């Protein structure tokens, strides 16, 4: 799977991420020029997880983002459909359940959790990789408690045309070539570049959130709009 216009079948996407799991965090840090750390801190602040809460970190990958939510005593379920990613994360943390983080395999379209389980749910850089965004948003709402929070961090579009065109050139040209220096699976990063280009802008994603039943939907841009942070709350 190397083209963004292909159906995003779970097996294909999971296999792609399995192939880049071992160096995924390193390559992300390089390609984002360290901005991924800034984005993760923004997500943690927006989720506002505290002692006694249970957080779902969907598309958690190796659990790098999940670790940040336990600093105030929250427990985190790090869920992903890539067995390779989960395996690397568990090995790094010394087990599948350690330090407040538990790794669980699961599909965003059929989450393996009961209704109203989590105080907060979050997904970073994974929503665009599912083949039914509305279903994933509905599933996230289903497993969230009434009054619970949703935070989505996803690549988006810079609202300045000239800058956005320059960024698009980097995505399609330079990003896969840089990735090739760190991983043998550069084709995966070609797909990632194209999936970012194909992703809706901030306002359209907000509409999708509202259609899925989320209330108090809002967003703010990070790094000029390279990434957008969307928020929502589950009503009754």
C-alpha positions as CSV (number, residue, x, y, z in Angstrom):
1,X,0.0,0.0,0.0
2,X,1.7,3.2,-1.2
3,X,-1.0,5.4,-2.6
4,X,-3.3,7.6,-0.5
5,X,-6.2,7.0,-3.0
6,X,-6.3,3.3,-2.2
7,X,-9.0,2.0,0.2
8,X,-7.4,2.2,3.6
9,X,-8.0,-1.5,4.6
10,X,-6.9,-2.2,8.2
11,X,-4.6,-5.1,7.2
12,X,-2.8,-3.0,4.6
13,X,-2.2,0.0,6.9
14,X,-1.2,-2.2,9.8
15,X,1.3,-4.1,7.7
16,X,2.8,-0.8,6.5
17,X,3.3,0.4,10.0
18,X,4.6,-3.0,11.2
19,X,7.4,-2.5,8.6
20,X,8.5,0.9,10.0
21,X,7.9,0.3,13.7
22,X,11.5,0.0,14.9
23,X,12.5,3.5,13.7
24,X,9.2,5.2,13.5
25,X,9.7,7.6,16.4
26,X,13.2,8.5,15.3
27,X,12.1,9.3,11.7
28,X,9.2,11.3,12.9
29,X,11.5,13.4,15.1
30,X,13.8,14.1,12.1
31,X,11.1,14.8,9.5
32,X,9.2,17.2,11.8
33,X,12.4,19.0,12.9
34,X,11.6,18.2,16.5
35,X,8.1,19.7,16.3
36,X,6.5,16.4,17.1
37,X,7.6,16.9,20.7
38,X,5.8,20.3,20.8
39,X,2.7,18.7,19.3
40,X,2.6,16.0,21.9
41,X,2.9,18.5,24.7
42,X,0.0,20.4,23.3
43,X,-2.1,17.2,23.2
44,X,-1.3,16.4,26.8
45,X,-2.3,19.9,27.9
46,X,-5.6,19.7,26.0
47,X,-6.5,16.3,27.4
48,X,-5.9,17.4,30.9
49,X,-5.8,13.9,32.3
50,X,-5.5,13.7,36.1
51,X,-5.4,11.1,38.9
52,X,-8.2,8.5,38.7
53,X,-9.0,9.1,35.1
54,X,-8.8,6.5,32.3
55,X,-7.6,7.7,28.9
56,X,-7.8,6.0,25.6
57,X,-4.8,6.8,23.3
58,X,-5.9,5.5,20.0
59,X,-3.4,4.9,17.2
60,X,-0.8,5.0,19.9
61,X,1.9,3.2,18.0
62,X,4.8,2.5,20.3
63,X,3.2,4.4,23.1
64,X,5.5,7.4,23.0
65,X,2.5,9.7,23.4
66,X,0.8,7.5,26.0
67,X,3.6,7.9,28.5
68,X,2.9,11.6,28.8
69,X,-0.7,11.2,30.2
70,X,0.4,9.3,33.3
71,X,2.4,12.2,34.8
72,X,-0.7,13.3,36.9
73,X,-1.8,9.8,37.8
74,X,-4.1,8.9,35.0
75,X,-4.2,5.4,33.5
76,X,-3.8,5.0,29.8
77,X,-4.9,2.3,27.3
78,X,-2.5,2.6,24.3
79,X,-4.5,1.0,21.4
80,X,-3.3,0.4,17.9
81,X,-4.0,-2.2,15.1
82,X,-0.3,-2.5,14.2
83,X,1.0,-5.5,16.2
84,X,4.6,-4.4,15.2
85,X,4.1,-1.0,16.8
86,X,2.7,-2.4,20.0
87,X,5.4,-5.0,20.2
88,X,8.1,-2.4,20.0
89,X,6.4,-0.2,22.6
90,X,5.9,-3.1,25.0
91,X,9.6,-4.1,24.7
92,X,10.7,-0.5,25.3
93,X,8.6,-0.2,28.4
94,X,9.4,-3.6,29.8
95,X,6.0,-5.2,29.3
96,X,2.5,-4.9,27.8
97,X,1.3,-3.2,31.0
98,X,3.7,-1.1,32.9
99,X,3.9,2.4,34.5
100,X,0.2,3.1,34.0
101,X,0.2,2.3,30.3
102,X,-1.4,-0.8,29.0
103,X,-1.0,-1.9,25.3
104,X,-4.2,-3.3,23.6
105,X,-4.6,-4.3,20.0
106,X,-7.7,-2.9,18.4
107,X,-9.3,-1.5,15.3
108,X,-10.6,2.1,15.4
109,X,-13.8,1.0,13.6
110,X,-14.6,-1.7,16.1
111,X,-13.1,-0.7,19.4
112,X,-12.8,-3.6,21.9
113,X,-14.2,-1.6,24.8
114,X,-17.5,-1.2,26.5
115,X,-19.7,1.9,26.1
116,X,-18.8,4.9,28.3
117,X,-15.5,3.5,29.5
118,X,-13.1,6.4,29.2
119,X,-12.9,9.9,30.7
120,X,-11.0,11.1,27.7
121,X,-10.1,9.8,24.3
122,X,-7.4,11.0,22.0
123,X,-5.9,10.1,18.6
124,X,-2.8,11.7,17.1
125,X,-1.8,11.3,13.4
126,X,-4.0,8.2,13.0
127,X,-7.4,9.4,12.0
128,X,-6.5,9.9,8.4
129,X,-5.4,6.3,8.1
130,X,-8.8,4.8,8.8
131,X,-11.1,4.0,5.9
132,X,-14.2,5.4,7.6
133,X,-13.5,8.5,9.5
134,X,-17.2,9.0,10.6
135,X,-17.4,5.5,12.0
136,X,-14.1,6.0,13.9
137,X,-15.4,9.3,15.4
138,X,-18.7,7.5,16.4
139,X,-16.8,4.7,18.0
140,X,-14.7,7.1,20.0
141,X,-17.9,8.8,21.2
142,X,-19.4,5.5,22.1
143,X,-16.6,4.5,24.5
144,X,-16.4,8.0,26.1
145,X,-18.3,8.8,29.2
146,X,-20.9,11.5,29.1
147,X,-19.1,14.8,29.6
148,X,-15.8,13.2,28.5
149,X,-13.3,14.9,26.2
150,X,-12.0,14.2,22.8
151,X,-8.7,15.5,21.5
152,X,-7.5,14.9,17.9
153,X,-4.1,15.9,16.7
154,X,-3.7,15.6,13.0
155,X,-1.8,17.0,10.0
156,X,-3.8,19.7,8.4
157,X,-3.5,22.6,5.9
158,X,-1.6,25.9,6.3
159,X,-4.1,28.8,5.7
160,X,-1.6,30.8,3.7
161,X,-1.6,29.6,0.1
162,X,2.1,30.4,-0.7
163,X,3.3,28.8,2.5
164,X,1.0,25.8,2.0
165,X,2.4,25.3,-1.6
166,X,5.9,25.3,-0.3
167,X,5.0,22.8,2.5
168,X,3.3,20.6,-0.1
169,X,6.4,20.5,-2.2
170,X,8.4,19.4,0.9
171,X,5.8,16.7,1.6
172,X,5.8,15.2,-1.9
173,X,9.4,15.7,-2.7
174,X,11.8,16.0,0.2
175,X,10.0,14.0,2.9
176,X,10.2,10.5,1.3
177,X,13.9,11.1,0.3
178,X,14.8,12.1,3.8
179,X,13.0,9.1,5.2
180,X,14.9,6.8,2.9
181,X,18.1,7.7,4.8
182,X,16.6,6.2,8.0
183,X,14.4,3.4,6.8
184,X,14.3,0.9,3.9
185,X,10.6,1.4,3.6
186,X,10.5,4.8,2.0
187,X,7.3,3.8,0.1
188,X,5.4,4.0,3.5
189,X,6.4,7.7,3.7
190,X,5.2,8.4,0.2
191,X,1.9,7.1,1.3
192,X,2.0,9.2,4.5
193,X,2.8,12.3,2.4
194,X,-0.1,11.7,0.0
195,X,-2.5,11.0,2.9
196,X,-1.7,14.4,4.4
197,X,-2.3,16.1,1.1
198,X,-5.6,14.3,0.7
199,X,-6.8,15.1,4.3
200,X,-9.6,17.7,4.8
201,X,-8.9,21.1,6.2
202,X,-9.6,22.2,9.8
203,X,-13.2,23.4,9.2
204,X,-14.3,20.3,7.3
205,X,-13.0,18.0,10.1
206,X,-14.9,20.1,12.6
207,X,-18.1,19.5,10.7
208,X,-17.4,15.7,10.7
209,X,-16.9,15.8,14.4
210,X,-20.3,17.5,14.8
211,X,-22.0,15.0,12.5
212,X,-20.6,12.2,14.7
213,X,-22.4,13.7,17.7
214,X,-19.6,15.6,19.4
215,X,-20.5,18.9,20.9
216,X,-18.5,22.1,21.8
217,X,-16.2,21.4,18.8
218,X,-13.3,23.7,18.3
219,X,-9.8,23.7,16.9
220,X,-6.5,25.6,17.0
221,X,-3.5,25.5,14.6
222,X,-0.1,24.4,15.7
223,X,3.1,25.3,13.7
224,X,1.1,27.6,11.4
225,X,-1.5,24.9,10.6
226,X,0.9,22.1,9.7
227,X,-1.0,20.4,12.5
228,X,-4.4,21.2,14.0
229,X,-5.7,20.3,17.4
230,X,-9.4,19.5,17.4
231,X,-11.5,19.2,20.6
232,X,-14.9,18.0,21.4
233,X,-17.1,16.9,24.4
234,X,-19.6,14.0,24.6
235,X,-23.0,15.3,25.5
236,X,-25.9,13.1,26.7
